[in-house]
């Protein structure tokens, strides 16, 4: 019996601060309501102009609401401070626990806002390179192209890239020019090789491979330049010369093609060039067999 009474008294002592806060809040609300009634009665009895009376009524009501809010903040300040600290701690823990997910959402916003690529484009992010087949708020799926950065064959593997990479890493879009792209590959030679002949033959083969769609590619690039306000380069096949190191000549072949035909046209040009010609100083210039040395039969 006495233990139950002691427990009730202890519980009452614990809840007394809360009761004081509730009582103070109730007193404040009653005071504000009484003041509003008194002010409204004074305004209606002393101000005869309807517009001015309505203005004073609205202003007095808003002023009393502000007083009520300030009073509530003063009464519940300590509890509100404790609640705010708890909310901040929960928010910090939530951000730490979901950091990667938040970065993925941010990456999705970044790539969407910048319009970095679309489904079907060939992109490269860090060491990941391939054709985009799916994208959502968390990840982007590509079909891997490789091996390496110079190969254009699919490996049959799919790579799921978290969108958080798009926040901190640059994206290379190899399909930026849409229906037609400018493909580039390099053919190395030694300085003493017949690279001048190789340059002519590579250009002839590139022109022959691109002839069926060259005019269509020109029109497409012109339309793209007009639509995006870009100075689009000429699409005609060309072979440029580079000297990366002493003793070497690199021929850089560039030609227009559809994105799906890059590898096929490159292989056709290389097969046609090196299958019928020899550019080493030890071989002939056209791939024809050199006459054999006369045999002494005596």
C-alpha positions as CSV (number, residue, x, y, z in Angstrom):
1,X,0.0,0.0,0.0
2,X,2.6,2.5,1.1
3,X,4.9,1.4,-1.8
4,X,2.1,2.2,-4.3
5,X,1.5,5.7,-2.8
6,X,5.3,6.4,-2.9
7,X,5.5,5.4,-6.6
8,X,2.5,7.6,-7.4
9,X,4.1,10.6,-5.7
10,X,7.4,9.9,-7.5
11,X,5.7,9.8,-10.8
12,X,3.8,13.0,-10.0
13,X,7.2,14.7,-9.1
14,X,8.6,13.6,-12.4
15,X,5.7,15.0,-14.4
16,X,5.5,18.3,-12.5
17,X,7.8,20.2,-15.0
18,X,5.6,19.1,-17.9
19,X,2.5,20.2,-16.0
20,X,4.0,23.6,-15.3
21,X,4.7,24.0,-19.0
22,X,1.2,23.0,-20.0
23,X,-0.3,25.3,-17.4
24,X,1.9,28.3,-18.6
25,X,0.8,27.5,-22.2
26,X,-2.9,27.5,-21.2
27,X,-2.5,30.8,-19.3
28,X,-0.8,32.4,-22.3
29,X,-3.5,31.3,-24.7
30,X,-6.3,32.6,-22.4
31,X,-4.5,36.0,-22.0
32,X,-4.1,36.3,-25.8
33,X,-7.8,35.4,-26.4
34,X,-8.9,37.9,-23.8
35,X,-6.7,40.6,-25.2
36,X,-8.1,39.9,-28.7
37,X,-11.7,40.2,-27.5
38,X,-11.0,43.5,-25.7
39,X,-9.1,45.0,-28.6
40,X,-11.7,43.9,-31.1
41,X,-14.5,45.5,-28.9
42,X,-12.5,48.8,-28.6
43,X,-11.8,48.9,-32.3
44,X,-15.4,48.3,-33.3
45,X,-16.7,50.9,-30.9
46,X,-14.2,53.7,-31.5
47,X,-13.4,53.4,-35.3
48,X,-16.4,54.3,-37.5
49,X,-14.7,53.9,-41.0
50,X,-15.2,50.4,-42.2
51,X,-12.0,50.1,-44.1
52,X,-9.9,51.5,-41.3
53,X,-11.7,49.3,-38.8
54,X,-11.0,46.1,-40.8
55,X,-7.4,47.1,-41.1
56,X,-7.0,47.6,-37.4
57,X,-8.7,44.3,-36.7
58,X,-6.4,42.4,-39.0
59,X,-3.3,44.1,-37.6
60,X,-4.3,43.5,-34.0
61,X,-5.0,39.8,-34.8
62,X,-1.6,39.3,-36.4
63,X,0.2,41.1,-33.6
64,X,-1.5,38.9,-31.0
65,X,-0.6,35.8,-33.0
66,X,3.1,36.9,-33.1
67,X,2.9,37.5,-29.3
68,X,1.5,34.0,-28.8
69,X,4.3,32.4,-30.9
70,X,7.0,34.3,-29.0
71,X,5.5,33.2,-25.7
72,X,5.3,29.6,-26.8
73,X,9.0,29.7,-27.8
74,X,10.0,31.2,-24.4
75,X,7.9,28.6,-22.5
76,X,9.0,25.6,-24.5
77,X,12.5,26.8,-25.4
78,X,14.5,24.2,-23.5
79,X,12.4,21.3,-24.8
80,X,12.6,22.7,-28.4
81,X,16.4,23.0,-28.0
82,X,16.6,19.4,-26.9
83,X,14.3,18.3,-29.7
84,X,16.4,20.2,-32.3
85,X,19.6,18.6,-31.1
86,X,17.9,15.2,-31.4
87,X,16.7,15.9,-34.9
88,X,20.2,17.1,-35.9
89,X,21.8,14.0,-34.5
90,X,19.3,11.8,-36.4
91,X,19.8,13.8,-39.6
92,X,23.6,13.4,-39.3
93,X,23.4,9.7,-38.7
94,X,21.0,9.4,-41.6
95,X,23.3,11.3,-44.0
96,X,26.3,9.2,-42.9
97,X,24.4,5.9,-43.3
98,X,23.0,6.9,-46.7
99,X,25.9,8.8,-48.1
100,X,26.4,6.6,-51.2
101,X,22.7,6.6,-52.0
102,X,22.5,10.4,-51.7
103,X,25.6,10.7,-54.1
104,X,23.8,8.3,-56.5
105,X,20.7,10.6,-56.5
106,X,23.0,13.6,-57.0
107,X,24.8,11.9,-59.9
108,X,21.4,11.2,-61.5
109,X,20.5,14.9,-61.2
110,X,23.9,15.9,-62.6
111,X,23.8,13.7,-65.7
112,X,20.1,14.5,-66.3
113,X,20.7,18.2,-66.0
114,X,23.8,18.2,-68.2
115,X,22.2,15.8,-70.7
116,X,25.5,13.9,-70.7
117,X,24.2,10.9,-72.7
118,X,21.1,8.9,-73.7
119,X,20.2,5.3,-74.1
120,X,22.3,3.8,-76.9
121,X,25.3,6.2,-76.6
122,X,28.8,4.9,-76.2
123,X,30.4,6.5,-73.1
124,X,33.5,6.2,-71.0
125,X,33.7,6.9,-67.2
126,X,37.1,6.2,-65.7
127,X,38.0,2.8,-66.9
128,X,34.5,1.8,-67.8
129,X,33.5,2.0,-71.5
130,X,30.5,0.7,-73.3
131,X,27.1,1.3,-74.8
132,X,24.4,2.6,-72.4
133,X,21.4,0.1,-72.3
134,X,19.7,1.2,-69.0
135,X,19.7,4.0,-66.5
136,X,17.8,4.8,-63.3
137,X,18.1,7.0,-60.2
138,X,20.8,4.8,-58.7
139,X,22.9,3.2,-61.5
140,X,23.6,3.1,-65.2
141,X,24.1,-0.1,-67.1
142,X,26.5,-0.4,-70.1
143,X,27.5,-3.2,-72.4
144,X,31.3,-3.3,-72.2
145,X,33.3,-2.4,-75.3
146,X,36.9,-3.4,-75.5
147,X,39.4,-4.5,-74.6
148,X,41.2,-1.2,-74.2
149,X,40.1,2.3,-75.4
150,X,40.9,1.7,-79.1
151,X,38.7,-1.4,-79.7
152,X,35.1,-1.2,-80.7
153,X,33.9,-4.7,-80.2
154,X,31.5,-5.7,-77.4
155,X,32.9,-8.2,-74.9
156,X,29.6,-9.6,-73.9
157,X,29.8,-8.3,-70.3
158,X,27.5,-5.8,-68.7
159,X,28.8,-3.2,-66.3
160,X,26.6,-1.5,-63.7
161,X,28.0,2.0,-62.9
162,X,26.8,3.8,-59.7
163,X,25.6,7.2,-60.6
164,X,27.8,8.7,-57.8
165,X,30.7,8.5,-60.3
166,X,29.0,11.2,-62.5
167,X,29.4,13.7,-59.6
168,X,33.2,13.6,-59.5
169,X,34.3,12.0,-62.8
170,X,34.2,13.3,-66.4
171,X,32.0,11.5,-68.9
172,X,33.3,11.0,-72.5
173,X,30.4,10.6,-74.9
174,X,31.6,8.9,-78.1
175,X,28.2,9.2,-79.7
176,X,27.8,13.0,-79.3
177,X,27.2,13.5,-83.0
178,X,24.3,11.0,-83.0
179,X,23.7,9.2,-86.3
180,X,27.2,9.7,-87.7
181,X,30.5,9.9,-85.8
182,X,34.1,10.7,-86.7
183,X,36.2,7.6,-86.0
184,X,40.0,7.8,-85.6
185,X,42.6,5.2,-85.5
186,X,46.4,5.2,-85.7
187,X,48.8,3.1,-87.8
188,X,52.5,3.3,-86.7
189,X,55.5,3.0,-89.0
190,X,59.2,3.3,-88.7
191,X,60.9,6.3,-90.2
192,X,62.6,4.2,-92.9
193,X,59.3,2.5,-94.0
194,X,57.4,3.6,-97.0
195,X,54.9,5.5,-95.0
196,X,54.2,8.0,-97.8
197,X,52.8,5.2,-99.9
198,X,50.8,3.9,-96.9
199,X,49.3,7.4,-96.4
200,X,48.0,7.5,-100.0
201,X,46.6,3.9,-99.9
202,X,45.0,4.4,-96.5
203,X,43.3,7.6,-97.8
204,X,42.1,5.8,-101.0
205,X,40.7,2.9,-99.0
206,X,39.0,5.2,-96.5
207,X,37.4,7.2,-99.3
208,X,36.2,4.0,-101.0
209,X,34.6,2.7,-97.8
210,X,32.9,6.0,-97.0
211,X,31.7,6.8,-100.5
212,X,28.2,5.3,-100.3
213,X,27.2,7.5,-97.3
214,X,29.6,10.4,-97.4
215,X,27.1,12.9,-98.7
216,X,24.5,11.8,-96.1
217,X,27.1,12.2,-93.4
218,X,27.8,15.8,-94.6
219,X,24.2,16.8,-94.5
220,X,23.8,15.3,-91.0
221,X,26.8,17.1,-89.6
222,X,25.5,20.4,-91.1
223,X,22.1,20.0,-89.5
224,X,23.8,19.1,-86.2
225,X,25.9,22.2,-86.4
226,X,23.0,24.4,-87.1
227,X,20.8,22.9,-84.4
228,X,23.5,23.1,-81.6
229,X,25.4,26.1,-82.8
230,X,28.6,24.2,-83.3
231,X,31.4,24.6,-85.8
232,X,31.3,21.0,-87.0
233,X,34.6,19.8,-88.7
234,X,34.7,18.5,-92.2
235,X,33.7,14.9,-92.5
236,X,35.8,13.9,-95.5
237,X,38.3,11.1,-94.8
238,X,41.8,12.3,-94.1
239,X,45.1,10.8,-93.1
240,X,47.3,13.0,-90.8
241,X,51.0,12.6,-89.8
242,X,52.3,12.5,-86.3
243,X,55.8,12.1,-85.0
244,X,55.4,10.9,-81.3
245,X,59.0,9.8,-80.9
246,X,62.2,10.0,-82.9
247,X,62.3,7.3,-85.6
248,X,58.6,6.7,-85.8
249,X,55.8,8.0,-88.0
250,X,52.2,7.6,-87.0
251,X,49.4,7.9,-89.6
252,X,46.2,9.0,-88.0
253,X,43.2,8.0,-90.1
254,X,39.9,9.7,-89.6
255,X,36.6,9.0,-91.4
256,X,32.8,9.4,-90.8
257,X,30.6,6.4,-90.2
258,X,27.6,5.1,-88.2
259,X,28.5,4.3,-84.6
260,X,27.8,0.6,-85.1
261,X,30.1,0.4,-88.2
262,X,33.3,1.8,-86.7
263,X,35.0,-1.5,-86.2
264,X,33.9,-3.0,-89.4
265,X,35.1,-0.1,-91.6
266,X,38.4,0.1,-89.7
267,X,39.1,-3.6,-90.3
268,X,38.1,-3.3,-94.0
269,X,40.5,-0.4,-94.5
270,X,43.4,-2.2,-92.7
271,X,42.7,-5.5,-94.5
272,X,42.6,-3.8,-97.9
273,X,45.8,-1.8,-97.1
274,X,48.0,-4.4,-95.6
275,X,46.6,-7.4,-97.5
276,X,47.8,-6.2,-100.9
277,X,50.8,-4.0,-100.1
278,X,54.1,-4.2,-98.3
279,X,55.5,-1.1,-96.7
280,X,58.6,-2.4,-95.1
281,X,62.0,-1.4,-96.6
282,X,62.7,-5.2,-97.1
283,X,59.6,-5.8,-99.2
284,X,58.1,-4.4,-102.4
285,X,55.8,-1.5,-102.7
286,X,52.8,-3.2,-104.2
287,X,52.9,-6.7,-102.8
288,X,53.9,-8.1,-106.2
289,X,56.6,-10.8,-106.1
290,X,60.0,-9.5,-107.0
291,X,61.8,-11.4,-109.9
292,X,64.0,-14.2,-108.6
293,X,67.8,-13.9,-108.9
294,X,69.2,-15.7,-111.9
295,X,70.5,-19.2,-111.1
296,X,74.0,-20.2,-112.4
297,X,73.6,-23.5,-114.2
298,X,77.0,-23.9,-115.4
